[in-house]
Amino acid sequence: MSITKTQKTELIEQYRRDGKDSGSPEVQVAILTHRIKELTEHLKQHKHDYASQRGLLQMVSKRKRLLAYLLKKNRPAYQELIQRLGLRR
């Protein structure tokens, strides 16, 4: 259910701004999106896992705040990111 180290490094390489970047909003949103997709699949099978459901809501909320920040600071990067991730907005 959690993200492996290799998956995380692949996401960082795909979404980073430059060579040393590992914590930009784009990278954080990409990692959160991956975790949200995995947890959503888990909850489809385990409907009564309320602790995971709460964690999912927290991740969605954090992603929403990061996207709002990115929209405010860098609109073109925001547009590109939601298009690459396939998010609705």
SELUMMAR-212166 format. One record per residue (C-alpha): chain; x, y negated, z; residue number from 0; residue in one letter. Coordinates in steps of 0.02 Angstrom, whole numbers. Layout:
BEGIN
+------+--------+--------+--------+------+-------+
! bafi !      x !      y !      z ! keba ! vokol !
+------+--------+--------+--------+------+-------+
!    A !      X !      Y !      Z !  NUM !     A !
...
+------+--------+--------+--------+------+-------+
***
This chain:
BEGIN
+------+--------+--------+--------+------+-------+
! bafi !      x !      y !      z ! keba ! vokol !
+------+--------+--------+--------+------+-------+
!    A !      0 !      0 !      0 !    0 !     M !
!    A !    146 !   -118 !     26 !    1 !     S !
!    A !    258 !   -186 !   -110 !    2 !     I !
!    A !    423 !    -96 !   -139 !    3 !     T !
!    A !    588 !   -186 !   -147 !    4 !     K !
!    A !    610 !   -150 !   -333 !    5 !     T !
!    A !    435 !   -215 !   -373 !    6 !     Q !
!    A !    471 !   -372 !   -273 !    7 !     K !
!    A !    636 !   -405 !   -361 !    8 !     T !
!    A !    553 !   -380 !   -530 !    9 !     E !
!    A !    418 !   -507 !   -485 !   10 !     L !
!    A !    549 !   -629 !   -424 !   11 !     I !
!    A !    647 !   -612 !   -586 !   12 !     E !
!    A !    491 !   -640 !   -691 !   13 !     Q !
!    A !    423 !   -793 !   -601 !   14 !     Y !
!    A !    575 !   -885 !   -531 !   15 !     R !
!    A !    622 !  -1060 !   -585 !   16 !     R !
!    A !    810 !  -1035 !   -592 !   17 !     D !
!    A !    945 !   -908 !   -550 !   18 !     G !
!    A !    943 !   -927 !   -361 !   19 !     K !
!    A !    756 !   -955 !   -336 !   20 !     D !
!    A !    663 !   -828 !   -230 !   21 !     S !
!    A !    537 !   -930 !   -131 !   22 !     G !
!    A !    456 !  -1053 !   -248 !   23 !     S !
!    A !    266 !  -1064 !   -247 !   24 !     P !
!    A !    261 !   -974 !   -415 !   25 !     E !
!    A !    355 !   -824 !   -344 !   26 !     V !
!    A !    251 !   -822 !   -185 !   27 !     Q !
!    A !     88 !   -826 !   -283 !   28 !     V !
!    A !    147 !   -685 !   -397 !   29 !     A !
!    A !    194 !   -575 !   -249 !   30 !     I !
!    A !     30 !   -612 !   -159 !   31 !     L !
!    A !    -68 !   -574 !   -318 !   32 !     T !
!    A !     18 !   -405 !   -332 !   33 !     H !
!    A !    -19 !   -364 !   -150 !   34 !     R !
!    A !   -200 !   -423 !   -168 !   35 !     I !
!    A !   -228 !   -309 !   -317 !   36 !     K !
!    A !   -157 !   -159 !   -224 !   37 !     E !
!    A !   -260 !   -194 !    -68 !   38 !     L !
!    A !   -418 !   -217 !   -171 !   39 !     T !
!    A !   -395 !    -43 !   -245 !   40 !     E !
!    A !   -367 !     27 !    -70 !   41 !     H !
!    A !   -528 !    -54 !     -7 !   42 !     L !
!    A !   -629 !     19 !   -150 !   43 !     K !
!    A !   -592 !    192 !    -78 !   44 !     Q !
!    A !   -594 !    146 !    107 !   45 !     H !
!    A !   -744 !     32 !    128 !   46 !     K !
!    A !   -739 !     30 !    318 !   47 !     H !
!    A !   -557 !    -22 !    337 !   48 !     D !
!    A !   -598 !   -189 !    415 !   49 !     Y !
!    A !   -420 !   -229 !    471 !   50 !     A !
!    A !   -360 !   -218 !    291 !   51 !     S !
!    A !   -510 !   -319 !    236 !   52 !     Q !
!    A !   -460 !   -458 !    355 !   53 !     R !
!    A !   -281 !   -452 !    291 !   54 !     G !
!    A !   -346 !   -464 !    113 !   55 !     L !
!    A !   -446 !   -620 !    156 !   56 !     L !
!    A !   -293 !   -698 !    236 !   57 !     Q !
!    A !   -188 !   -663 !     81 !   58 !     M !
!    A !   -320 !   -735 !    -34 !   59 !     V !
!    A !   -329 !   -891 !     74 !   60 !     S !
!    A !   -140 !   -912 !     74 !   61 !     K !
!    A !   -134 !   -891 !   -115 !   62 !     R !
!    A !   -270 !  -1021 !   -133 !   63 !     K !
!    A !   -172 !  -1146 !    -28 !   64 !     R !
!    A !    -12 !  -1114 !   -128 !   65 !     L !
!    A !   -105 !  -1138 !   -292 !   66 !     L !
!    A !   -181 !  -1301 !   -228 !   67 !     A !
!    A !     -6 !  -1362 !   -182 !   68 !     Y !
!    A !     63 !  -1313 !   -351 !   69 !     L !
!    A !    -82 !  -1399 !   -440 !   70 !     L !
!    A !    -47 !  -1558 !   -343 !   71 !     K !
!    A !    142 !  -1556 !   -371 !   72 !     K !
!    A !    162 !  -1481 !   -545 !   73 !     N !
!    A !      6 !  -1460 !   -652 !   74 !     R !
!    A !     92 !  -1382 !   -806 !   75 !     P !
!    A !    176 !  -1250 !   -698 !   76 !     A !
!    A !      7 !  -1214 !   -616 !   77 !     Y !
!    A !    -79 !  -1192 !   -784 !   78 !     Q !
!    A !     58 !  -1076 !   -847 !   79 !     E !
!    A !     57 !   -973 !   -688 !   80 !     L !
!    A !   -130 !   -941 !   -683 !   81 !     I !
!    A !   -127 !   -896 !   -866 !   82 !     Q !
!    A !     18 !   -773 !   -843 !   83 !     R !
!    A !    -64 !   -693 !   -691 !   84 !     L !
!    A !   -237 !   -690 !   -766 !   85 !     G !
!    A !   -319 !   -786 !   -625 !   86 !     L !
!    A !   -482 !   -880 !   -643 !   87 !     R !
!    A !   -487 !  -1068 !   -616 !   88 !     R !
+------+--------+--------+--------+------+-------+
***
